[in-house]
Amino acid sequence: MTAYWVNTVRELKDAEKLARYAELATPAIAAHGGRFIARGLPQAAFEEGTLDRTAIIEFPSVDAAVAAYESEGYQLALAALDGGAVRDIRIIPAV
């Protein structure tokens, strides 16, 4: 079943580190079947919502999304991020 990785940047501390992270993370995500379907700043937020930078990545399954996060390539990307951003990542199954 399809799954979605929802990544929200709550606080950007170092734009250069985030850019390096993105360079490394993108191929690691793609290697596990991940495909970006939305990325950027929300155009509207309601109730308790925020206008934080958000990415939504589609994967073939929850297992594929978790494997991407746990992969060596993605862990290298996280090391490059090195505190450059405070993020919230969630993996949810499609309905």
MIGUTOR-674315 format. One line per field, with one value per residue (C-alpha): residue in three letters; x negated, y, z negated. Coordinates in steps of 0.05 Angstrom, whole numbers. Example, Ala and Ser with C-alpha at 12.3 -4.5 7.8 and 13.67 -1.06 7.14 Angstrom:
<nodes>
rest = (ALA | SER) $
xx = (-246 | -273) $
yy = (-90 | -21) $
zz = (-156 | -143) $
</nodes>
This chain:
<nodes>
rest = (MET | THR | ALA | TYR | TRP | VAL | ASN | THR | VAL | ARG | GLU | LEU | LYS | ASP | ALA | GLU | LYS | LEU | ALA | ARG | TYR | ALA | GLU | LEU | ALA | THR | PRO | ALA | ILE | ALA | ALA | HIS | GLY | GLY | ARG | PHE | ILE | ALA | ARG | GLY | LEU | PRO | GLN | ALA | ALA | PHE | GLU | GLU | GLY | THR | LEU | ASP | ARG | THR | ALA | ILE | ILE | GLU | PHE | PRO | SER | VAL | ASP | ALA | ALA | VAL | ALA | ALA | TYR | GLU | SER | GLU | GLY | TYR | GLN | LEU | ALA | LEU | ALA | ALA | LEU | ASP | GLY | GLY | ALA | VAL | ARG | ASP | ILE | ARG | ILE | ILE | PRO | ALA | VAL) $
xx = (0 | -25 | -53 | -72 | -131 | -112 | -172 | -162 | -219 | -200 | -262 | -317 | -384 | -433 | -411 | -477 | -471 | -399 | -421 | -476 | -426 | -379 | -434 | -448 | -377 | -344 | -381 | -375 | -300 | -293 | -333 | -276 | -221 | -208 | -178 | -168 | -96 | -95 | -150 | -153 | -117 | -42 | 4 | 55 | 58 | 119 | 134 | 67 | 31 | -35 | -66 | -129 | -166 | -137 | -153 | -108 | -142 | -104 | -132 | -107 | -97 | -109 | -166 | -199 | -193 | -222 | -278 | -295 | -300 | -343 | -387 | -461 | -452 | -399 | -438 | -496 | -447 | -425 | -498 | -508 | -446 | -481 | -431 | -419 | -344 | -291 | -244 | -182 | -179 | -119 | -105 | -32 | 4 | 50 | 124) $
yy = (0 | 69 | 111 | 184 | 215 | 284 | 327 | 395 | 443 | 476 | 519 | 532 | 543 | 536 | 540 | 513 | 450 | 441 | 447 | 395 | 349 | 356 | 338 | 274 | 257 | 261 | 202 | 161 | 172 | 157 | 92 | 67 | 87 | 155 | 209 | 281 | 301 | 368 | 413 | 485 | 534 | 522 | 571 | 568 | 541 | 532 | 519 | 502 | 496 | 531 | 558 | 517 | 490 | 421 | 363 | 304 | 243 | 183 | 113 | 45 | 24 | 43 | -8 | 27 | 95 | 69 | 33 | 99 | 135 | 80 | 72 | 87 | 141 | 178 | 172 | 207 | 262 | 269 | 274 | 331 | 366 | 366 | 408 | 456 | 449 | 427 | 380 | 337 | 274 | 228 | 167 | 151 | 99 | 120 | 106) $
zz = (0 | 18 | -39 | -48 | -83 | -108 | -127 | -159 | -173 | -239 | -244 | -193 | -228 | -171 | -98 | -72 | -114 | -91 | -19 | -28 | -63 | -4 | 46 | 8 | -13 | 55 | 87 | 22 | 22 | 97 | 88 | 44 | 93 | 62 | 107 | 86 | 98 | 61 | 34 | 10 | -33 | -47 | -13 | -70 | -141 | -186 | -259 | -292 | -224 | -209 | -145 | -154 | -94 | -79 | -32 | -16 | 13 | 40 | 30 | 53 | -20 | -93 | -94 | -34 | -68 | -133 | -95 | -60 | -127 | -157 | -95 | -96 | -43 | -82 | -146 | -110 | -91 | -164 | -185 | -134 | -162 | -230 | -268 | -210 | -217 | -267 | -231 | -240 | -197 | -194 | -152 | -140 | -98 | -42 | -49) $
</nodes>
